[in-house]
């Protein structure tokens, strides 16, 4: 096979390459058209990713809205004003301008029905984020026990799964809560007048691994949409935040891999504003597929989602609002974060959020910050500097192109491209399209200049720019 230009494979060569590549990637196998993917087989989707020059925005997931009655509990929480300052300062230092936050946390905001809304901490999050130029993508999740009927958890629990929808007789309470949040933190009359208001509202989290059906989810999604739009017609509703669209994980019976199709076909979702959301979002963690991390699991999920939208005659922006790595080896985590984000950026997502801002309890080491005691300035992990380097080098882009395994080209609006490169297998040679003097930045955000002839690739990704 022959490289075309920067090494991008074209025409039938792309299809041949894909078949060759798929043979060496255990962990994925496609079922029939419109069906799910079964993890544990072989192969990858039928086309290589192309994002068509679409700009990709990077953000990070935060948990400052978890105050003790949500899913996360105990010493992992960061609930003080000092915490909110320290962690939002860290977000600003990363260079990102958006966070997905558990901001419509009804369980913490109205713990007692009719007892009023406890908004002081959320006002603090919103004003501090806004002053730093950080947009909040507000996640509506979880819901209070009194609305869902979920049994109250004991105080010593560190994590409580709260994947329940409210009972329908609490529709009025839910509508009032949504109107209050959107009106207060958005742009309408009576808002806080934030410099960076919230305009993106996400409904629920991973409904495809919960124990309700698609019809119930569709009913509540429509209610949510109606109230968001009534308070701010220009706001965007994001849904359904799927855990594993189109991919069935071996041994995990909770996942409903075709949940998206079921929601889109539900009678409860029909109406003049179908599908009652503006952006489709989902989650994907490459280390969850097969015996080793497989970035092409992203292709499988993205392919299922785009085909599902096509089947229902929809054309919507798509977000990847959770991906990341929880390796105990923090240097390995840093390398994987760059690889996952670079590959995801080549697929066509509008936004990609890294999960997440700080570590949870072992083995949940997802963060770019350590789980530093509340009130202290958080410790930055190697993944912090890796993500910071990625945002610095390719955060302002007009698309990312897939050139082949370990080869990505980030197009920039008014500068030369940046290449994200690492070795795959035994090939450590400099790509043939790189000549002359180069600026090379590693995952520690350290830079050096060298001649292309002296560049050798390793499994650790680097950012490469041509020098004049």
N, C-alpha and C positions, 0 to 999 in steps of 0.2 A: 504494500500500500504506500501511497505517496502523499506527503503533506501538501495542502493547498495554501499558499500564502503563509500565515502564521502557524501552520500545522493543523488547521481545522480541516477535518475530513469531509469530503463532499460527495453527493450523489450516492451511487451504489456502494462506494467505498465506505460511507458512513454505516450503511446497513451491515456490510460484511464485518466491519470493525466491531459493531455492536454484538454480533453473534459471537465473535472471538472473545470479546471482553466478558460477555455473559457466561461463557463456559468456565471462566475462572473465578466467578463470584458466587460462592454458595450463599444461600440464605433467602433467595427470592424465586418465586415461580408464578407466572401469570396464569390465571384461570381463563375462562371464556370471556368474550366481549361483555363489558358491563359488570363482570363479576369481581370478586375480591382476589387479592393475592394471598397465597399461602406461604408464610415464612417457613423456611426449612428445606425448600427445594433448590432449583438452580435457575439462572437466567435473570434478565432485567428487562425493562419496558422496551417497546418496539422502536423508539426513536430517542436520539440523543437530545439533551436539553438545548433550547435556544430561547433566549429571553427577548429577542427582537429589539434590542436597544432600549429596553425599558429601565428607567432609573429604579434603583433599589435603595430603600432606606433601612438602616440598621437601628435597632433599639434593644432594650434589655428589660427583663421582667423583675419587678420589685414586689416586696411583701410588707411594706410599711403599713398597709391598711389592715393587716391581721393584728388585732388588739387583744385577743384572748378568748373570744367566743367563736372564732372562725376555725378552719381546719388545723392550722399550725398553732401550737400552744407551748407554753413553758419558756425556758431561757433562750430559745432561738429567736424570740420576738424582739423587735426593736421599737419600743413604744413611747420613748421620751422625746421631747423637743430636740434635745441634743442629738439623738439618733437620727432624727429626720434631717437635721442639718448635715451631719457627718455623711450619711449615705447618699443624699442628694448632691453633696459636694463631690463624692466619688463618681456619680453618674456624669456630672459636668466634666470632671477630669478625663473620663473615658472619651469624651467628644461626641456622645450621642445626644439626640434632642428629643427622645421620646422614651417613656417607660410604660409597660403594661402593668397596671397596679390593681390590686384587689380593693378598688375604690368605692364600688357600690356594694359594700359588704353589709348587707341588710342585717345579718346576724349580730354585728357589732354596733350598728347604728341605731337599731330599734330592738334591743334585747327583750323589752317588755312591750307587749302590744298596747298601743295608745299611750305609752309612757314618754313620748317625745323622741326626737332624733338627737343622738349624741354626735355632734359634728365638729367639735373643737379640734380633734386630731386631724380630721380630714380637711378642715380649713387650713391648718398648718401645713399639711402635705401640699395642698393646692397652691398656696401662696408662695411657699419656698420653691416648689418646682417651677412655677411661673416666673419668679424673679431670676431663675437660672436659665430661662429659655427652654425648659423641658416640658413637653406636652404629655399629659396623662391620657393613656388609652384605658378607659375605665371599665374594669371587669365587674359585671353584675353577678356576684357569687361570693359566698353561699347565702342561704336563707335561714332565718331564725327557726329554732325548734318549734316555737308556738305556731308557725305558719305551715311547716312541713309535717308535723307530727313525729319527727325524728326524736327518739329518746335522748334526754340530756346525758352528756358524757361526764364521767367522773373527773374531778379537778386535776388528777395526777396524769392524765393522758397527754402525750406529746403530739399526737396527731389524731384527728377525728375525721373520718370520711363523712362528708355532708352532701353527697350528691343526690339530693332530693328536691323535687319541685314543690311549691306550695300547694295546699289544698285549694280547690277552685273557689270555695266560699271566702277566701281571703283575696280575691281579685281586687276589690276596692282598696284594701290596704296596700297592695302591690302597686297599683296605679298611682296612688298618692305618693308613695316612696319614690317612684321613678320620676314623677313630675318635679318633686322637691329637688332631687339630685341634679337633674338636667338644667332646671331653672337656676339653681344656685351656682353651678360650676361651669355653665355654658356661657352664652352671649346675650341672653334675653334680658328684659326688664327684671329687676330684682336680683340679678346675679352679683357675684362678688367683684365684677369688673376686672377679671384677671387679664394680665398682659398676654398670657398664653392660656386661653380657655380650653376646656375639654370639649372636643367635637366628635370623638370616636367612642362609642359605647358598645361594649361586648356583652352578649347575652350567654351566660352560663359557661361551664367548663367541662369539657369531655363528657357530653351526654351519651356518647356511644359506649361508655363503660359503666353506665348507671343502670338502675333497675326499673326504670319507667319506659314507656314505649314512645315511638316517634310521634304518635298522634298527640299525646300530652305535651311533649316538647313543642310541637308546632303551634299548639293552642296558646301557650305562654309566650312564645316568640312573637306571635302576632300582637298580643297585648303589649309586650315590651316595645315593639316598633311603634305602635300607635301613640304611646305616651311620650316616647323620645321625640317623635316628629311633631307632636302637638306643642311641646315645649321649645323645640328648636328645629324647624323644618329643614335647615341646611345641615344638620348633624348627620353622621353616618352610623348605621347600625351594623355591627360585625357579628357574624354567627357562622357555624355552630360550634367552633372551637373543638373540633373532633380530635380524639386521642390517636386514632389509627385508621384513617379513611382508606377503605379498600384493601387493608392488610390484616389478615388474621394471624395473630401470634400463636405459635404452637404452645399448648398448655394453658392458655389464658382464655377461659370460656366466657369472660365478661364482655369481650369486645364484639360489638355488632358492626362488622366491617362494611355493611351496606346501609348503615343508618342514614347517610346523606340522601340516598335515593328514596328511602322511606319517608323522610321528612318532606322532601320536595314533592312527593306524590300525595301527601296527606291532605284530606279534604279540609282539615282545620286551617290550612295555610292558604287556601284559595281566596282570592279577592282582588280588588283593583290595584293593590300595591304588592302583589305576588312578586318575589318570594318573601317579602317582609324582612329583608336584610339587604344591605348595599355592598358588603364585602364578605367573602367567604374566608374563614380562617381554619387552620388545623395545626396539629403538633406532629413532630416526627423526631425520633431519637435513633440515629443510625446504629448505635451499639445494641439496640434491641432486636436486631434481625440477624439470625444466624450465629455462628460461633465467634465471629469477629465483626467489628464495626463495618458497616456497608453503606457508604454514602448514596449508593444507587437505590436504597430504600426510599429516598426522597423522590426519585423518579417515579417509582411505583405509586406512591401516594398522590403525587401531583397529577400523574396520568389518570388515575381513577377519578379524581376530583374534576378535572377538566372535561373528561368524557361524561360524567354525571351531569354537569352543567349543560353540556351540549344536548344530552338526551332530553332535558327539560327546557330546551330552547332559551338558555340563559347565558349571558356573557358578563361576568363579574370580575372585579379585581380579586386577587387571592393573596392572603397573608400567611406566612409561616410564623405563628406567634409563640411557639416553643420549639427550641432545639438546643442541644448542648451535650455535655459529657460530664460524667461524675467519677472519673478515674481517681484512684487514691494517689497515683503518681501525678503530681500537679504539673510537672513539665510535659508529660504526655497529654494531659488534659488541654494544656495551652496549644499544643500542636493540633489536636483534633478539633478544637474550637475553630481555628482558622480554616481547616480543611472543610468542615461541615458548612461554615458560612459561605466560603467561596463557591462551593458546589451548589448550595441552595440559591445563591445569587444568580447563577447561570440559568436557572429554570424559568424565571418569569414572575417571581413574586413581587408585589408592590412594596411590602415591608417584611422584614425578618427580625424576630426578637430572640436574643440569646437568653437562655434560662440557666442561671438567674444572677441576681445581684450578690447574694451571700449564701454560704453553706448552711444546710440544715443539720439534722442529726445524722451520724454515720449510718449507712454508707452514702447519704445524700449530699455528696460534695459537688453540687452543681455550680456553686458560686464563683465569681471572679474575686470575691472578698472572703476572708475567713469569717467564721462565726465568732467574732470578737465580742466580749461581754458588753451588754447594753451600756451606753454612756461613753464608751471609749471610741477613739478613731479606729475604723476598721483596717485590718492588715490586708494589703494587696497581694494576691496570688500571682503566679506566673501567667495565668489566663487573663488577668487584668491587663497586663502589658501587651499580650498577644492581641487581645480585642482592641486595645487602644491603638496599636500599630495598624490593624486592619482598617479601623475607622479613619485614621489619619491618612492612609494611603488610598483607599478605595471608597470611603464613605460618600464623597462627592463624585458620583459617577453618572454616566448615561447608559449604563448596562454593563453586564459581565458576560463574556463569551466563554464557552467550554471549547478548549482546543484539543483535548485528549486527557487521559488520566494524569492527574498532577499538573495540568497546564490550564491556566485560566487567564483571560485578558480582560482587565477592567478598563473600559473607555471613560475618559474624563472630559468634562465640557470644554476646557480651554488649556489642556496640557496633553503631553504624550501619554500613551497607555501605561498602566502598571500591570506587570505580570505576576501572578501568584503561582509559585512553582514548588514542587517537591518531587522526589524520585518515587517511582512505582516499580518495584522489583529491582532488577540489577542495573537498570539504566540510570546512570548518574550524570550523563553528559549534558552539557549546556544545549538547549534547543537551538536548532540551526538558524532560527530567525533572529537571534541575539548576537550582535556584533559590536565591537568597539568597547568604549568605556561604559561602565554600568554603576548605578547606585543600588546597593543591596541592603535591605532591612530585614532583620531576623525577628523571631517571635518575642524576643526580649526588648523589641523596639530599639535595637542598636543598629547603627548604619555604618557602612564601609563602601569605599569606591574601589573598583578593580576592573581589569580587562576581562572581557567575556571568555577569553581562552583559559582563564584561571578559575572560572566558576565551576564548581562541582555540586551537584544536587545531592541532598540526603533526604531522609524521611521527614525531617523538620522543614516546614514550609518557609519560604522567603518571599519578599516583595521586591521585584526587580524593575528598575527604571533605566531607560537609555539616557545617557548624558550627551550633550551636544559635542 
